[in-house]
Amino acid sequence: MPSNDTVLLTSSPEHEEHIYELTEDGQLHHSQTKRTRVYKDGSTIDWQHEEAAERKRAQQLRSQAGARGLVLPLIESSKLWFIVILTGIGIGITGAWLDVLVKWLGDLREGRCSYGFFYNQVACCSGLDPGEICHEWWTWSETFNVKTLFAQSLLQCFIYVILAIVFAGSAAILVEAYAPYAFHTGIPEIKAILGGYVFDAFLTPWTLLVKAVGLALAVASGLSLGKEGPLVHVACCMAYMLSRFFVQFRYNEAQKRKLLAAAAAAGVSVAFGSPLGGVLFGLEELDTFANETDVMWRGFVASAIAAVSLQWVNPFGTAKLVLFQVTNASDTWRAFELIPWLALGVIGGVVGSCLIKLNVEVAIYRRNSYLASWPVLEVICVSAITAGISYLIVFSRVQASELVANLFQECDPTKGDYHGLCNPTAMWENVFLLILTATVKVGLTAWTFGMMIPAGIFLPTIAIGACLGRAVGLLTQGLYRAYPAAWIFLSCPPDPSERCISPGFYAVLGASAMLGGVTRMTISLVVILFELTGALSHVLPIMICVMTSKWVGDALGKDGIYSVWIAMRQYPWLPPVTYYDKGETGAHIMKHLDELVVIEDEESSVSDLDNILENHDFNGYPVVRKGELLGFITREKLKQAIRSLFPADTLERTHKCSFSARHSQLPETTRVDLSGFLEEAVLQLRKEVPQELVVSMFQKLNLRRILFTNGGKLTGMTTKRDVVGLLTSHFPHAGALSQETHYSSGQ
Amino acid sequence: MPSNDTVLLTSSPEHEEHIYELTEDGQLHHSQTKRTRVYKDGSTIDWQHEEAAERKRAQQLRSQAGARGLVLPLIESSKLWFIVILTGIGIGITGAWLDVLVKWLGDLREGRCSYGFFYNQVACCSGLDPGEICHEWWTWSETFNVKTLFAQSLLQCFIYVILAIVFAGSAAILVEAYAPYAFHTGIPEIKAILGGYVFDAFLTPWTLLVKAVGLALAVASGLSLGKEGPLVHVACCMAYMLSRFFVQFRYNEAQKRKLLAAAAAAGVSVAFGSPLGGVLFGLEELDTFANETDVMWRGFVASAIAAVSLQWVNPFGTAKLVLFQVTNASDTWRAFELIPWLALGVIGGVVGSCLIKLNVEVAIYRRNSYLASWPVLEVICVSAITAGISYLIVFSRVQASELVANLFQECDPTKGDYHGLCNPTAMWENVFLLILTATVKVGLTAWTFGMMIPAGIFLPTIAIGACLGRAVGLLTQGLYRAYPAAWIFLSCPPDPSERCISPGFYAVLGASAMLGGVTRMTISLVVILFELTGALSHVLPIMICVMTSKWVGDALGKDGIYSVWIAMRQYPWLPPVTYYDKGETGAHIMKHLDELVVIEDEESSVSDLDNILENHDFNGYPVVRKGELLGFITREKLKQAIRSLFPADTLERTHKCSFSARHSQLPETTRVDLSGFLEEAVLQLRKEVPQELVVSMFQKLNLRRILFTNGGKLTGMTTKRDVVGLLTSHFPHAGALSQETHYSSGQ
């Protein structure tokens, strides 16, 4: 029976364009429907309607005759799982191959493999006994056999810088030319989208492609950026692309978002090799799974599958999810170590918020200076500078990830000593070098994060933190070696040559503290970090550091880096923070009646409505009769109504529009019945309710608007944007980077 | 300045009893206040008010002059963390010592240590070389040196059963006599309490003590029960006890509950040695941390600290959190194993829901039969039966935890073979024995869970699942050994003697599936299980089993065991499920105006109000004037008002009560102004809003009631209980075990 198929196809009345015919009695008759897209980019979706539509679809499916009623729902959910699983696998494999690509490009900056251009150094030198030097891998100076040492290093440095510029430049050009939304990390946008913001241009296949390729180039160019955030974006693009194939997602924004949430979790899971961290990230930072176990479960499945498929591709032959394995850190901690740990926490908090502030300043400067018009040039210059500096400072010459891995390692006589880090006599040099590296990286990161290029901020932050942490660790160790008998070190073995403090672990703590200061995440961060380092036994110190740095950071400025960017770009996103008012009521936040554009029932004519639509591009308009609220009509519906009236030439455009035909005074010949378009069940409050209740209703019920009435009379209205404005009011640069006045601004 | 201290003391106007004086103009003047307890057991708290009160307190603190304004908030939060940390440590240590006690009592049933009565078998036989037989540990027959084999086994069996009865009986007597609320698992009550149900009698120090001791006795008695759930209860009792010392918690129910949530997480963390599992349990099952990162963070800290202190006490010298270490399970899975895994999932789902149904039947039978009046006797009989049966069936003779540990072990020639489980020739015997054990345990568990004794259901479920899983594993292995060349086994090594299928891991999967079927938890379950077994690499199969069993189980009956008990005891708890209506609106769920007890403004006299209070013990009453809603007055406030009127003898009790003094028609001499007691900012909806919106508002905003108005006129009202009734309507036995008609029933 075809009717069933149409049932299957139409996801919600919202998404059909109704063609009406006007009968002589001024009554509209519904003749035919065709589907259109309702939400324009920049608007926010109406969760209630989307959910309702989905429910209706589900019911219609279940209510099918006999077997269909059982099978169809199964098919539906299997589609859902198909997308979830496919996204997981997809992002897992993508992540793995990005790693390979980055490694190869990165090595290319140093040299090439003699017997195969497309081998990276490891692959090229594989199959050698340990200790044997690798003759297959040629540095560039060997390739062009340059003899003199000076010329060699000059050539190396030259190629190093040139390739950096080439990689970064091409990435920037890709972004600039093909997918402007592929720049930056993408997490702020994802957060906004998951919160109900409509921004489909952000998730196109082009963006997916450019972001993936550009990311590889950007990371390989050695700029101070990471791949973590962008991977989340890539994962969401994948899920979005897949969702386009199924009507139930294509035409239901809420369902689509639930998919994207799962995809985001998978992205994190691949980025850090931490499936649990992915789920908790989605939970805490993206704040999506609240109260919806099934969505959370999807995220869990997606991220687990992503992790497994990453492990399966196994890019580097180490069948490990743990990226930065922490080796033999002494499992016992001494009481006195609490002091350096707390110190690290404080440092992380302070440096973290400095980084945020610096980044904001740079972003605003970039926006208002001539740089705005030369994005590619900026990228090229910055990459040149970065490459130059990195080449000079030994620690920052390698990929950030390699640096981190080395800093996390404990000193082990059997293994090689990384740039003399373990040389006790060279402590001060090392500390100086580490702090220098950290400082430089702070500056570079603050500038890089926000350029016209895919860039995540996790890895640089980890690197900075690791440097600082290692430095603190070295200092503590040095202190211990200097005064092994001091009372504070009594818990340590008396012989200073034995291990008592493990600086590698301090690097981990530094990284945690730094991340805490920059992102202000808590649990997900801890989980990610111990899944990243495999140091489950060390979870408590990590917690201490994260907590301290979060407290210190919050004292210096409430928002993490992502919230700051959301505020600057002015996305309609409600932070999940619990808002405290100072005794204000709804009256303070609502727009008063006289500021609103209201439709008077049976007063305003068709052409009046036309004018309203033209002059005020609001999201919708309250309908009142003699001050008493009848309901609310959204812009889209009103448009439909008007449009459906045009074909009827018989119609006087001076006819009055009646939204309450039942008890109408006007004669039927002089009015048009639009009551079918009115939603009467709008949420109403008295303006006396405390403001925080209003805010939390917006937060928890995902509302677009609340109407305030008193004894049935409309007194005012509050929209999501008003609440967002309220919640970001404390941030000075709110809206500094917003592109355009948004479609759904105002009421 | 003393005023500040009073500010510190009073947490919310709700919690003061106002003494008013009546001046000649009928105006009430506030003279003095003294604090009282507002919520009686059985009522539900008003989250909005509690939160508001807390906010007010916080503001008053922050607004202190100078240094006080900075220091006081710090002190406050330090108090909070003090409780959280102390609870963590406390529950960690308690859990550890409970283990020791149980081990000792359990061993006592077999024999005693020759040189020290208070040593358990392990401690007694410590310091022996492997293989050396332990002469210090005497079985009872050795103690009373009985010679003949028959007499020996008779004596052993006799003492075994007698001690079981003694332990179980004394536990039951303890519960019966001192703390009736210490019976059962406690998780349903905790869920209700965290949801806003007031039930302080459930958290008294006596309950804490009795539950802890009784738990040890109950577990040692070998009854088919576990310690996991009760530990959560114990943890909550601790937190509650500690919270009593600080006004900010004693007088604020919302804050108290946030503490309890953290404590619950800690309890789980200790029960399974899984800190993350604790957090996720609190998140998914208790559904408390939704949208509140700081609460979640507290839970995380508490559970981490609990786990660490458990590890620190380290009861059994194995410095491991992992309870049931899974050894050398082959990390590679074959495709064909998906079949037995899915089978396990289905089995788990089916058996799980059978267990639930059986348990419900037993509970209802117990309630309605003469058993209700002989709880202790019942416990004694059941323990005797259990002991008898367990002694006969070899697998169930040991503690359930020991059984599980053995079933999870892979066969390993070097290690001992547990009751010939690894003997390939005895496969059919083993399978039969395992299934028999499982069946018996299902029956016993269904009966035990709900007796007058502390009892958790996690461990028995795990044991049942482990038996079934191992059985399936053995069968699969047997099949493989029989037909090693079959095409389905091609992925296995051709030589059947080599390891291809690891039955021990199948036991783990069986346990997961069974737990999934009984509790219907998902993520927290997976996390708990892999933290329990340390098998992070096995997370995917576990997920598959849990998911399958949940699906199958949900098909056979929506609710998990805890929801079922909540429904039977009729606690006002809103399940976090997303409710789908069939197009109903608020009108269907609301009580209509004519069913409500309404106070007519300026109509009803003081004595009328008195009568209302006497005759209808509702939570509060809407106040209307000529049908138009003025606001809502809670029972407590109305009581206050009336009580405050009694002292004034000058007052005619026929005076009309006016709640809207501003625009009153009555002369001041003939009315009493009660407008001070009216809350005007009540949430109002139109009855046209869809029912699911009403439900989700109750769920997400933690409301107690919603008033329905139309054009300012009161049309009806819905309370939390109505919504609970709606959400539990599908469950036939709802309210079967509810003790009394609850205080806050009705409007």
Interface residues (C-beta under 8 A of the other chain):
Chain A: Q48 E51 A52 R55 A58 Q59 P275 L276 V279 L283 E284 D287 A290 N291 E292 T293 M296 W297 F300 V301 A304 I305 V308 T522 I523 V526 V527 V539 L540 M543 M547 P576 T578 Y580 K582 T585 E628 E680 A681 V682 L683 Q684 L685 R686 E688 V689 P690 E692 L693 S696 M697 Q699 K700 L701 T709 N710 G711 G712 K713
Chain B: Q48 E51 A52 R55 A58 Q59 P275 L276 V279 L283 E284 D287 A290 N291 E292 T293 M296 W297 F300 V301 A304 I305 V308 T522 I523 V526 V527 V539 L540 M543 M547 P576 T578 Y580 K582 T585 E628 E680 A681 V682 L683 Q684 L685 R686 E688 V689 P690 E692 L693 S696 M697 Q699 K700 L701 T709 N710 G711 G712 K713
